[in-house]
């Protein structure tokens, strides 16, 4: 890097603090949690690669009535329970390669100090109000009941056994005091109404500021539009206190009164960062003071938008701290098109996933579907396997596996001084700015599409060049080295682009290439450079392991929730038995009616070469084939054909093969695109299917007679 480039980088260096929403400390991490943490980690790793001073903190949300009651149920103190859960959470996140600089707890001295400081500042400025309210009270347990600890009949539609604040049947929302036939979830007793003095944060005082801030670009448009509904109906004072018994921080000068968990939960971001600052010497005020020039980003789920985009910025404003630069919300995770289900085995814990599958599979799949919007993301398990296998194994890693053996065996591991096709290299390297913009905008899906489109071009180039054929000619060894050196370099560039998503695969790639994969490295080539022997970098996703994971999730449910119930027999997977058709093909599939020669003569059968093959998203049986009808390296005639052979072939195994197609079949418009012919295959179906291969010597375009 030149002196001027170094100065420019230093001048443009940003100071960034990033947080994830705090997981609640009474349960395990599941794949829904991991969407947010993976999304945030990818963005953080990208910023670090770009050279920005970036810190990533999180913590367990460790307060509230549910934690107090669960600890009592387990026979341990709340402190013992939350410490154990925190260790579990930290291990899960580490194994999914979430690169926190600090993972703390809201039950910490730092968080208590900031909660008291913010409250005292708000109180001194007149933003804390008190008034007496009536609440449902459990006379047996001697405690006030939060909304979700009350069950009863919906006051709107009279549906029984509904939550204390909303009805699952009619969707109505209401106060727990309106519930008919209420009962305590804690003891089963009939609650009574009891008065208590509560403390309120005067949110309406910040209405004008919040309306300006929510429209300042700090929020996605969908968020800002939703919050506008609250402004139209008028903001209400926010109850920030809870009565003893309660696990949390006691409110200053208010014995028996505790901060509501949502008061100190976001303050946990400050507490976790302060804990990091005290350990490392980072300047806390440089990131949180009112005049801070640093950037502060919160990544959250759409279900907690109100807390992060109304209550939290108002608290910070009132207490004299800076507000977030932006709050980025994402949607929920569904599995196979439906809400995560324990009975179906799709409520999958992070640890259960890790016991069966590589965490980078999930990191890539989430990245390939995440946009900057708040749409829900569906984890379709079959599509998950197909996409990872097609994109990462069949496209990206395939480039290295195609080229590396020639470099190591023929050229002593040395890349050529000159690469073949500089124009293609320039196109791949020039894409760095566009891909960086997609990362910055959190539009990861668009970035992954662009990377895979480049991988397709590199694979197509290698398929056309056929170094495996050229290497047989001793006069063309330099050409083979140049072609494969280009392939290795393009693999390196693509892995630089993918490093925020696939940090472990990137590390393995760096070892293989004897190179450090820096973001600036995408602008350069490795020439006259020695690489190491290629080893398999990534295994294919095995659907048997995916199915084992969902089965294990059902087993977990059985152990925890149905231990005393008789086990149901597992539903057997439908298996197609083709043994009869294989042993007696004519008997199972008799010869069709006679046709005349003129009928057959109308069919134009041609030899074609498969120059590309890929899975078709949301198609159970189809592979998209690109077929070359002549031997031209560029500009030749090609056809796109959708072939129902997915059960028998992996796309990467087809590239480079010759086969036979019906070339004059009228194009057929399908849901996935136009199919311009048909390839010939034999077999009864399923895995027992074989495309026709002509003898060596047959060339693309030749008629089959």
C-alpha positions in Angstrom: 0.0 0.0 0.0 1.3 3.4 -0.9 1.7 6.3 1.6 -1.2 8.2 0.1 -3.4 5.1 0.3 -2.4 4.5 3.9 -3.2 8.2 4.8 -6.6 7.9 3.0 -7.5 4.8 4.9 -6.6 6.4 8.2 -8.6 9.5 7.4 -11.7 7.5 6.5 -11.5 5.1 9.5 -14.7 4.9 11.3 -15.4 4.2 15.0 -18.3 1.7 15.2 -20.1 0.1 18.1 -22.6 -2.7 17.2 -25.0 -4.7 19.4 -27.4 -7.5 19.1 -30.7 -7.8 21.1 -30.0 -9.5 24.4 -31.2 -13.2 24.6 -33.3 -13.9 27.6 -31.5 -16.0 30.2 -34.1 -18.7 30.8 -33.7 -20.8 27.7 -31.3 -22.1 25.0 -30.3 -20.4 21.8 -32.3 -21.6 18.8 -32.1 -20.9 15.0 -34.4 -17.9 15.4 -31.8 -16.2 17.7 -29.0 -17.1 15.3 -30.5 -15.2 12.4 -29.9 -12.0 14.1 -26.5 -12.9 15.6 -25.2 -14.2 12.2 -26.5 -11.2 10.4 -24.8 -8.8 12.8 -21.6 -10.8 12.9 -21.3 -10.7 9.0 -21.7 -7.0 9.1 -19.2 -6.6 11.9 -16.6 -8.8 10.2 -17.0 -6.8 7.0 -16.4 -3.5 8.8 -13.3 -5.0 10.5 -12.0 -6.2 7.1 -12.4 -2.7 5.8 -10.1 -1.4 8.6 -12.7 0.4 10.8 -12.4 0.4 14.6 -15.4 -1.8 15.3 -16.6 -3.3 18.6 -19.3 -5.9 18.9 -21.0 -6.5 22.3 -23.9 -8.3 23.7 -25.2 -9.7 27.0 -27.8 -12.0 28.5 -31.0 -10.3 29.5 -31.1 -11.7 33.1 -33.9 -10.0 35.0 -37.7 -10.5 35.4 -40.4 -12.6 36.9 -40.0 -15.6 34.6 -36.4 -16.0 35.6 -37.2 -15.7 39.3 -39.9 -18.4 39.0 -37.9 -20.8 36.9 -35.0 -20.6 39.3 -37.4 -21.4 42.1 -38.7 -24.3 40.1 -35.2 -25.7 39.6 -34.3 -25.2 43.2 -31.4 -22.8 42.5 -30.9 -19.1 43.0 -31.6 -16.8 40.1 -27.9 -15.9 40.0 -26.9 -19.5 39.7 -29.3 -20.1 36.9 -28.4 -17.1 34.8 -24.7 -17.8 35.2 -25.2 -21.3 33.9 -27.3 -20.1 31.0 -24.8 -17.4 30.1 -22.0 -20.0 29.8 -24.2 -22.1 27.5 -25.1 -19.1 25.3 -21.5 -18.0 25.0 -20.4 -21.5 23.9 -23.2 -21.7 21.3 -22.4 -18.3 19.9 -18.6 -19.1 19.8 -19.3 -22.3 17.9 -21.3 -20.5 15.3 -18.3 -18.1 15.0 -20.1 -15.1 16.4 -17.1 -12.7 17.1 -18.2 -10.7 20.1 -15.6 -8.5 21.7 -17.6 -8.9 25.0 -20.6 -11.0 26.1 -21.8 -9.8 29.5 -25.0 -9.9 31.6 -27.5 -7.3 32.6 -27.2 -8.6 36.1 -23.8 -6.8 36.5 -22.4 -3.9 38.6 -21.9 -1.9 35.4 -25.5 -2.2 34.3 -26.8 -1.4 37.8 -24.7 1.7 37.9 -25.9 3.0 34.5 -29.6 2.1 35.3 -29.4 4.2 38.5 -27.6 7.0 36.7 -30.1 7.2 33.9 -33.0 7.0 36.3 -31.6 9.6 38.6 -31.0 12.0 35.7 -34.5 11.5 34.3 -36.0 11.9 37.8 -34.0 15.1 38.4 -35.4 16.6 35.1 -39.0 15.7 36.1 -39.4 12.8 33.6 -40.4 10.3 36.3 -44.0 10.3 37.5 -45.8 8.2 40.1 -49.4 7.1 40.5 -51.4 4.3 42.1 -52.7 1.6 39.8 -54.8 -1.6 40.3 -53.3 -4.9 39.3 -54.1 -8.5 39.5 -52.5 -10.1 42.6 -51.9 -13.8 43.5 -53.1 -14.1 47.1 -51.4 -17.5 47.5 -48.0 -16.5 46.2 -48.1 -13.0 47.5 -47.1 -11.4 44.2 -48.5 -9.1 41.5 -48.9 -11.0 38.2 -47.4 -9.8 34.9 -49.7 -10.0 31.9 -48.5 -13.4 30.7 -48.9 -14.9 34.2 -52.7 -14.5 33.9 -54.9 -16.8 31.9 -58.6 -16.6 31.4 -61.5 -16.1 29.0 -61.2 -13.4 26.3 -63.5 -10.5 27.0 -64.1 -10.0 23.3 -64.9 -13.4 21.9 -65.2 -15.5 25.1 -62.5 -18.0 24.0 -61.2 -19.9 27.0 -57.6 -20.3 28.2 -56.2 -17.1 26.6 -53.3 -14.9 27.7 -53.7 -12.0 30.1 -53.0 -9.4 27.4 -54.1 -10.9 24.1 -56.4 -13.5 22.5 -55.0 -16.1 20.0 -58.5 -16.8 18.7 -59.7 -13.3 17.7 -56.5 -11.3 18.0 -57.9 -8.8 20.5 -55.6 -7.0 23.0 -56.8 -5.9 26.4 -55.7 -5.3 30.0 -55.4 -8.3 32.4 -58.0 -6.7 34.6 -60.5 -7.2 31.7 -60.0 -11.0 31.5 -63.0 -13.1 32.4 -62.6 -15.9 34.9 -58.9 -15.1 35.5 -56.5 -17.5 37.1 -52.9 -17.3 38.2 -50.5 -19.3 36.0 -48.1 -19.4 39.0 -50.5 -21.1 41.5 -53.8 -21.6 39.8 -55.5 -19.3 42.3 -58.1 -16.7 41.4 -56.3 -13.3 41.4 -57.6 -10.3 43.2 -57.3 -6.6 42.4 -54.8 -4.8 44.6 -53.5 -1.2 44.5 -49.9 -0.2 44.3 -47.9 2.9 43.6 -45.9 2.7 40.3 -43.3 4.8 38.6 -43.7 6.0 35.1 -41.4 7.4 32.5 -43.0 10.5 30.8 -42.6 9.3 27.2 -45.1 11.9 25.8 -42.6 14.7 26.7 -40.3 13.3 24.0 -42.9 13.0 21.2 -41.6 15.8 19.0 -38.0 14.6 19.2 -39.0 11.0 18.5 -41.1 11.9 15.5 -38.1 13.8 14.0 -35.6 11.0 14.9 -37.7 8.1 13.5 -37.9 9.9 10.2 -34.2 10.9 10.2 -33.0 7.7 8.4 -32.2 6.0 11.6 -34.9 3.4 11.0 -36.1 1.4 8.0 -39.1 2.9 6.4 -41.3 0.0 7.5 -40.4 0.7 11.1 -40.9 4.4 10.8 -44.3 4.0 9.2 -45.4 1.6 12.0 -44.3 3.9 14.7 -46.2 6.7 13.1 -49.4 4.9 14.3 -48.3 5.4 17.9 -47.8 9.1 17.4 -51.2 9.4 15.8 -52.9 7.7 18.8 -50.8 9.6 21.3 -47.9 8.3 23.3 -48.6 7.1 26.9 -46.5 7.2 30.0 -44.5 4.0 30.4 -44.7 1.9 33.6 -41.1 1.2 34.5 -41.6 -0.3 38.0 -42.5 -3.7 39.4 -43.3 -4.7 43.0 -41.4 -7.2 45.1 -40.8 -10.1 44.9 -38.9 -9.5 41.6 -35.5 -10.4 40.3 -33.8 -7.1 39.2 -32.4 -3.8 40.4 -34.1 -1.9 43.1 -35.2 1.6 42.2 -33.2 4.3 44.1 -35.1 5.7 47.2 -38.1 3.3 46.5 -37.9 0.3 48.8 -39.7 -2.8 47.4 -39.8 -1.3 43.9 -37.7 -2.7 41.1 -36.9 -1.6 37.6 -39.1 -3.3 35.0 -36.8 -5.6 32.9 -37.2 -3.5 29.8 -35.8 -0.5 31.6 -32.4 -2.0 32.3 -32.2 -4.5 29.3 -31.1 -1.9 26.7 -28.9 -0.2 29.2 -27.1 -3.6 29.2 -25.5 -2.5 25.9 -23.8 0.3 27.8 -22.9 -2.0 30.7 -21.4 -4.6 28.4 -19.3 -2.0 26.6 -18.2 -0.4 29.8 -17.0 -3.8 31.0 -15.0 -4.1 27.8 -13.6 -0.6 28.2 -12.5 -1.2 31.7 -10.6 -4.3 30.6 -9.0 -2.8 27.5 -8.7 0.9 28.0 -11.2 1.9 25.3 -12.7 5.4 25.8 -16.3 4.8 26.8 -17.4 8.4 26.3 -16.0 8.5 22.8 -19.0 6.2 21.9 -21.7 7.2 24.3 -21.3 10.9 25.1 -23.8 13.3 23.7 -21.2 14.8 21.3 -19.8 11.4 20.2 -18.7 11.2 16.6 -18.8 7.4 16.7 -21.5 5.3 15.1 -23.8 3.2 17.2 -26.0 0.4 15.6 -28.5 -2.0 17.2 -29.6 -5.1 15.3 -33.0 -6.4 16.6 -36.0 -8.5 15.8 -39.2 -6.7 14.6 -41.0 -7.8 17.8 -39.1 -5.3 20.0 -39.1 -2.3 17.7 -41.1 -0.1 20.1 -38.7 -0.6 23.0 -35.6 0.3 20.8 -37.1 3.0 18.7 -39.3 4.9 21.2 -38.5 4.2 24.9 -34.8 3.7 24.5 -33.9 6.8 22.4 -36.2 8.9 24.7 -34.4 7.6 27.8 -31.0 8.4 26.3 -32.1 11.9 25.2 -33.5 12.6 28.7 -30.4 11.3 30.5 -28.0 13.3 28.3 -26.5 10.3 26.3 -26.3 10.0 22.5 -29.0 8.2 20.5 -28.3 5.3 18.1 -27.1 6.0 14.6 -29.5 3.4 13.4 -31.7 0.5 14.6 -31.8 -2.3 12.1 -34.8 -4.7 12.4 -35.2 -8.1 10.8 -38.2 -10.5 10.5 -38.8 -13.9 12.1 -37.5 -17.3 11.0 -39.9 -19.9 9.7 -38.9 -23.4 8.9 -40.3 -25.2 5.9 -42.8 -22.4 5.4 -44.3 -22.5 8.9 -43.7 -21.3 12.4 -41.0 -23.3 14.2 -42.6 -26.4 15.7 -41.4 -28.7 18.4 -43.8 -31.5 17.3 -42.4 -31.4 13.7 -38.8 -31.1 14.9 -38.3 -27.7 13.4 -37.9 -25.9 16.7 -34.1 -26.5 16.5 -31.7 -25.4 19.1 -28.3 -24.1 18.1 -26.5 -27.0 19.9 -28.7 -29.6 18.2 -27.8 -28.1 14.8 -24.1 -28.1 15.8 -24.2 -31.8 16.7 -25.1 -32.6 13.1 -24.1 -29.8 10.7 -21.3 -27.3 9.9 -22.3 -23.9 11.3 -21.0 -22.2 8.1 -23.8 -23.9 6.1 -26.3 -21.9 8.2 -24.3 -18.7 8.0 -24.2 -18.9 4.2 -27.9 -19.8 3.9 -29.0 -16.9 6.1 -26.7 -14.5 4.2 -28.1 -15.7 0.9 -31.7 -14.8 2.0 -31.1 -11.7 4.2 -32.0 -8.3 2.8 -32.2 -4.8 4.4 -35.9 -5.2 4.8 -38.0 -6.7 7.7 -39.4 -9.6 5.8 -39.6 -13.0 7.5 -36.9 -15.6 6.4 -37.9 -19.1 5.6 -35.4 -21.9 6.3 -36.5 -24.5 3.9 -34.3 -27.5 4.9 -34.3 -29.1 1.4 -33.5 -25.8 -0.2 -30.9 -25.2 2.5 -29.0 -28.4 1.5 -29.3 -27.8 -2.2 -28.2 -24.2 -2.1 -25.2 -24.8 0.0 -24.2 -27.8 -2.1 -24.7 -25.9 -5.4 -23.2 -22.5 -4.4 -20.4 -23.3 -2.0 -19.4 -26.8 -3.1 -20.5 -26.9 -6.7 -19.5 -23.3 -7.7 -16.9 -21.7 -5.4 -14.9 -24.6 -4.0 -15.3 -26.4 -7.3 -13.0 -23.8 -8.9 -10.2 -24.6 -6.6 -10.6 -28.4 -6.8 -10.6 -28.2 -10.6 -7.4 -26.2 -10.8 -5.3 -27.0 -7.8 -4.2 -30.5 -8.7 -2.7 -29.3 -12.0 -0.7 -26.6 -10.2 0.7 -28.9 -7.5 1.3 -32.0 -9.7 2.6 -30.3 -12.9 4.1 -27.0 -11.8 5.4 -27.8 -8.3 2.6 -25.7 -6.7 3.8 -22.5 -8.5 1.2 -20.1 -10.0 2.0 -18.7 -13.4 3.7 -15.4 -13.9 0.9 -14.5 -16.3 -2.7 -15.5 -16.0 -5.0 -16.4 -18.9 -8.0 -14.1 -19.7 -7.1 -10.8 -17.9 -10.5 -9.4 -18.9 -12.3 -12.0 -16.7 -9.9 -11.4 -13.9 -10.6 -7.7 -14.1 -14.4 -8.2 -14.1 -14.2 -10.4 -10.9 -11.8 -8.0 -9.1 -13.8 -4.9 -10.1 -16.9 -6.3 -8.4 -15.5 -5.6 -5.0 -16.9 -2.1 -4.7 -20.4 -3.3 -5.6 -20.2 -6.2 -3.2 -18.9 -4.0 -0.4 -21.9 -1.7 -1.0 -24.3 -4.6 -0.5 -22.6 -5.6 2.7 -22.7 -2.1 4.0 -26.4 -1.8 3.2 -27.1 -5.2 4.9 -28.4 -6.5 1.5 -26.4 -9.7 1.9 -28.7 -11.7 -0.5 -27.8 -9.4 -3.4 -24.1 -9.7 -2.5 -24.3 -13.5 -2.5 -26.1 -13.5 -5.9 -23.4 -11.3 -7.4 -20.6 -13.5 -6.0 -22.2 -16.7 -7.3 -22.8 -15.1 -10.7 -19.1 -14.4 -10.9 -18.3 -18.0 -9.8 -20.6 -19.2 -12.6 -18.5 -17.2 -15.1 -15.2 -18.6 -13.8 -16.5 -22.2 -13.9 -17.9 -21.7 -17.4 -14.5 -20.4 -18.6 -12.7 -23.4 -17.1 -15.2 -25.8 -18.6 -14.7 -24.3 -22.1 -10.9 -24.3 -21.7 -10.8 -27.9 -20.5 -7.3 -27.9 -18.9 -7.8 -31.6 -18.2 -7.7 -32.2 -22.0 -5.0 -29.6 -22.8 -2.7 -31.1 -20.2 -2.4 -34.2 -22.3 -0.6 -32.1 -25.0 3.0 -31.4 -23.9 3.1 -28.3 -26.0 0.3 -26.7 -24.1 1.6 -27.0 -20.5 2.1 -23.2 -20.1 -1.5 -22.6 -21.3 -2.7 -25.1 -18.6 -0.6 -23.3 -15.9 -2.0 -19.9 -17.0 -5.6 -21.2 -17.1 -5.4 -22.8 -13.7 -3.5 -19.9 -12.2 -6.4 -17.7 -13.2 -8.9 -20.1 -11.6 -6.9 -20.2 -8.3 -6.7 -16.4 -8.3 -10.5 -16.0 -9.0 -11.2 -18.5 -6.2 -9.1 -16.4 -3.9 -11.0 -13.2 -4.8 -14.3 -14.9 -4.3 -13.2 -16.2 -0.9 -12.2 -12.6 0.1 -15.7 -11.5 -0.8 -17.2 -14.4 1.3 -14.8 -14.1 4.3 -17.3 -12.1 6.5 -19.8 -15.0 5.9 -17.4 -18.0 6.0 -14.5 -17.1 8.3 -13.4 -20.7 8.9 -13.5 -21.6 5.2 -11.6 -18.4 4.5 -8.9 -19.3 7.1 -8.5 -22.8 5.4 -8.3 -21.0 2.1 -5.6 -18.7 3.4 -3.6 -21.7 4.5 -4.0 -23.4 1.1 -3.0 -20.2 -0.8 -0.2 -19.1 1.6 -1.9 -15.8 1.7 -3.7 -13.5 4.0 -7.2 -12.7 2.7 -7.6 -9.0 3.2 -10.3 -6.9 1.6 -7.8 -4.8 -0.3 -6.4 -8.1 -1.6 -9.3 -8.4 -4.0 -7.6 -5.8 -6.2 -4.4 -7.8 -6.7 -3.4 -11.2 -8.2 -1.0 -13.8 -6.9 1.6 -14.4 -9.6 4.8 -16.5 -9.4 3.4 -17.5 -6.0 3.6 -21.0 -4.4 0.5 -22.6 -3.0 0.1 -25.6 -0.8 -1.4 -29.0 -1.7 -5.1 -28.7 -2.0 -7.2 -30.5 0.6 -11.0 -30.8 0.7 -12.2 -27.5 2.0 -15.9 -28.2 2.5 -18.1 -31.3 2.6 -21.5 -31.4 0.9 -24.6 -31.1 3.1 -26.0 -34.6 3.7 -29.8 -34.7 3.9 -29.5 -37.7 6.2 -27.8 -35.4 8.7 -30.5 -32.7 8.3 -33.2 -35.3 8.9 -31.2 -36.6 11.9 -31.2 -33.0 13.3 -35.0 -32.7 13.0 -35.4 -36.1 14.5 -33.1 -35.1 17.4 -35.2 -32.0 18.0 -38.3 -34.2 18.2 -36.4 -36.5 20.6 -35.6 -33.5 22.8 -39.2 -32.6 23.0 -40.1 -36.2 23.9 -37.6 -36.2 26.7 -38.6 -32.9 28.1 -42.4 -32.6 27.4 -43.6 -36.2 26.8 -41.5 -38.4 29.1 -44.6 -39.9 30.7 -46.6 -40.3 27.4 -46.4 -43.4 25.3 -44.0 -42.9 22.4 -45.7 -42.7 19.0 -44.2 -44.7 16.1 -42.2 -42.6 13.8 -43.7 -42.0 10.4 -41.8 -44.0 7.9 -40.3 -42.1 5.0 -41.7 -43.1 1.7 -39.1 -45.0 -0.3 -39.4 -45.6 -4.0 -38.6 -49.2 -4.9 -37.4 -49.5 -8.4 -36.0 -53.0 -8.1 -38.7 -54.6 -10.4 -38.2 -52.0 -13.1 -34.4 -52.4 -12.9 -34.6 -56.2 -13.1 -37.4 -56.4 -15.7 -37.5 -53.0 -17.5 -39.5 -54.2 -20.5 -42.0 -55.9 -18.2 -42.6 -52.8 -16.2 -42.4 -50.4 -19.1 -43.6 -52.1 -22.3 -42.6 -50.8 -25.8 -45.0 -48.2 -27.1 -47.2 -48.4 -30.2 -45.5 -48.5 -33.6 -44.8 -45.3 -35.4 -43.9 -44.5 -39.0 -40.4 -43.6 -40.0 -41.6 -40.2 -41.0 -42.8 -39.6 -37.4 -39.3 -40.5 -36.1 -37.6 -38.4 -38.8 -39.2 -35.3 -37.4 -37.2 -35.6 -34.2 -33.8 -33.8 -34.4 -31.4 -35.5 -31.9 -28.1 -33.7 -31.3 -24.9 -34.2 -29.3 -24.5 -31.4 -26.8 -22.0 -30.5 -24.1 -23.2 -29.5 -20.6 -21.3 -26.3 -19.9 -23.2 -25.4 -16.7 -25.7 -27.1 -14.3 -27.3 -25.7 -11.2 -30.1 -26.4 -8.8 -33.5 -24.6 -9.4 -34.7 -22.8 -6.3 -38.0 -24.1 -5.0 -38.1 -27.0 -7.6 -38.0 -30.5 -6.2 -36.9 -32.4 -9.3 -35.3 -29.9 -11.7 -31.7 -29.1 -12.6 -31.1 -26.1 -15.0 -28.7 -27.2 -17.8 -26.9 -24.9 -20.2 -26.1 -27.0 -23.3 -23.6 -26.1 -26.0 -24.6 -27.1 -29.5 -21.2 -26.4 -31.0 -17.6 -26.3 -30.0 -17.0 -22.6 -30.1 -15.4 -21.2 -27.0 -17.4 -18.0 -27.1 -20.5 -16.9 -28.9 -21.6 -20.4 -29.7 -25.2 -21.6 -29.8 -26.5 -22.7 -26.4 -29.9 -23.9 -25.0 -31.4 -23.8 -21.6 -33.1 -27.0 -20.5 -34.8 -27.9 -17.3 -34.3 -31.6 -16.6 -36.0 -33.7 -13.9 -32.9 -35.5 -12.8 -32.1 -33.9 -9.4 -32.7 -37.1 -7.5 -30.0 -38.8 -9.5 -27.3 -36.2 -10.2 -25.6 -33.3 -8.5 -25.1 -30.3 -10.8 -21.4 -30.1 -10.5 -21.0 -33.8 -11.6 -22.7 -33.0 -14.9 -20.6 -30.0 -16.1 -18.3 -31.0 -18.9 -20.2 -34.2 -19.9 -21.6 -34.8 -23.4 -25.2 -36.0 -23.8 -28.0 -36.2 -26.3 -30.9 -33.7 -26.6 -34.1 -33.3 -28.6 -33.0 -30.1 -30.4 -36.2 -29.2 -32.3 -38.7 -29.6 -29.4 -40.9 -26.4 -29.2 -39.7 -24.2 -26.2 -41.9 -24.6 -23.2 -42.5 -21.8 -20.7 -42.1 -23.0 -17.1 -42.4 -21.3 -13.8 -38.7 -21.1 -13.5 -37.9 -19.9 -17.1 -38.0 -21.2 -20.7 -37.0 -24.8 -21.4 -35.6 -25.1 -24.9 -35.4 -28.8 -25.5 -35.1 -32.1 -23.7 -32.1 -34.3 -22.7 -32.4 -38.1 -23.0 -32.1 -40.4 -20.0 -32.9 -44.0 -19.2 -34.2 -45.6 -16.0 -37.3 -46.0 -13.9 -36.8 -42.8 -12.0 -35.7 -41.5 -8.6 -32.0 -42.2 -8.1 -32.1 -44.9 -10.8 -31.8 -42.6 -13.8 -28.9 -42.2 -16.3 -28.5 -39.5 -18.9 -27.2 -40.8 -22.2 -23.5 -40.4 -22.9 -22.2 -40.7 -26.5 -18.9 -42.4 -27.3 -15.7 -40.4 -27.2 -15.3 -38.5 -30.5 -18.8 -37.3 -30.8 -18.8 -33.5 -30.9 -21.5 -31.0 -29.9 -23.9 -30.3 -32.8 -23.6 -33.7 -34.4 -26.9 -35.2 -35.4 -27.9 -38.6 -33.9 -29.1 -40.8 -36.7 
